[in-house]
Each structure stands twice: as structure tokens, then as C-alpha cells.
Amino acid sequence: MAADAASRLGLPAAEPAELAAAYADLFLLNVYPYGTVFTDPSGELNGPAAQHLAALYAAHGYDPARLGPSGAPDHLGACLGFAAHLQDSQRSSRGFGPALLAWAPVCCLAVEREPLANPFYAALAARTQAWLLSADSELVLSNDLAAGGDLSVASRPAPGLAGDAEDEVDLRRLVRFFLAPARCGIYLSRGHLGQIGRGLGLRLPFGSRFEVAEALFQAAGETGQVEPLIAALEAEIDLWRGRYAQWAERQPLWQAAAGPWLARASSAIDELHEMRHDAAQP
């Protein structure tokens, strides 16, 4: 984005080539800006909710392809474009507004928390989150919000480790739990996992988010650093819980979503307590 355009938006100046590389590092390798990543218990892209959204777009004559390749219909950019489309056409789509508010601010917080995020994208995420929870957002989504209904499956706490397959290895079950925001209440990127590892003096391999997380938990166990790892995760969860509570207190639009996210984070704390108990056993 040109410096003058960034300045008009109150964002840090950055050159297009710099932003292209930063975009790939942030959104292709670390924070995946898709609804089902945050709302599906699997933490994976293109869950059923994404396909429902695609049908919703078609029913309202909205084509997110004009925004460029987004990978899935629940890309945050496509969702914000749909909100603008509804406003321009003076139409509403029952439940879309609440469903968007149930995950999009959390996605923005994940970008803000990404250790190596380009300042432009970190500022853009903060501004997007502020808009989502503002009176301006309420004007855009007012018809959807007035339509009522729950926040879809995105609003409901997902099961803890008990919901996993019984024959899955304990370490993998734990890793899958902490990589699914709909279950643990926070988003841990590869970069964030690496930062935690470096703080513990651990060298982690380059790999997928699951591979990096698995290596972190395994290395902590092998080097006797389970307690420092638990402490680092507890501190991160407490930060997210604090932000959720702050949003709920200051932004009425997010009060309905706050409870489920706080419950998920509390579930993660419970899992860490169990992890600490197991580590203390002879």
C-alpha cells in the first residue's frame, strides 16, 4: 500500500513488495484468517460452516472472487466484503452478523499477538477488531443483530480432551486441543510456538503448526521443562481471557460471544492443571 494511502488510514507506511512477503509469512504460515479455523473443533479450514457461507453468498448475489483468491469463503476479507455488500444492497442475512462477531475479533487478536507480524498488519488487525466491536459495525450489521438467534456453533464451547478418539496418543490429543481455538480459547501460531520454545531454550524443527507444537511439548518433557511450558501457556491464556473480559465490558456487541470464549480458555487452564498433575507423578 502506498505511503499516502496508509497514512490516510492511520496505518504504518509500507511498500507493496514488503507487504506481499509479510502477508505470506503471516497469513499463509502463521495466522489463518478463516472462520472455521476459529470455530470448528478440528481447527481446520473449509468446515461445514464455510460451505454454508458460500451458499449464503450465492443467495445474496455476492461473489468474493472479485477480492482475489481467498482459499475459502469464510476468509475474513470475504466476510467483511459481504457485510459491506449487505449494507450497500440494504439487505440482511439472518445470523451472519452474530456469527462473524463470534470469531473475527479473536482472529484479529491472533494477528496482534503474532511475534513477527509486520507493523502494518498488526495495526490493521487492531483497527479491524476495533471496528467490529464499535457502533459503526453495529450500523452495518444492525439488521442481522436485530434478527436475533444464537451465534451458531461458533458460540458454543467445544469438548475438552474427552472428545478425542480414545486410541489417539496422549501427546497428539493434547496438541490438537491447543491448536483448536474452538476448544482451548486461544490461537497459537507457529511463530508463537517458536517464541515459547526459544524462551525455554529449545530448538524446534521447521514444519507444520502441528509438527512444531508436538515438538515443543515433547522437547519440554524430555528436558524437564514441563512446568515452564505450562507457566508460559497459562500466561498467554490469561492475556487472552483478559482481552475477552475487557471487550465484553466495553463493547456490548461482544457480550454474547464472551462467555463461550472465556469458557474455552478456562477449559485450557484445566487441561494445564491436569498436565501439571501428571508431570508431578513419580
Secondary structure, 3 states (H helix, E strand, C coil): CCHHHHHHCCCCCCCHHHHHHHHHHHHHCCCCCEHHHHHCCCCCCCCHHHHHHHHHHHHCCCCHHHHCCCCCCCEHHHHHHHHHHHHHCCCCCCCHHHHHHCCHHHHHHHHHHCCCCCHHHHHHHHHHHHHHCCHHHHHHHHHHHHHCCCCCHHHCCCCCHHHCCCCCCHHHHHHHHHCCHHHHCCCCCHHHHHHHHHHCCCCCCCCCHHHHHHHHHHHHHHCCCHHHHHHHHHHHHHHHHHHHHHHHHHCHHHHHHHHHHHHHHHHHHHHHHHHHHHHHCC
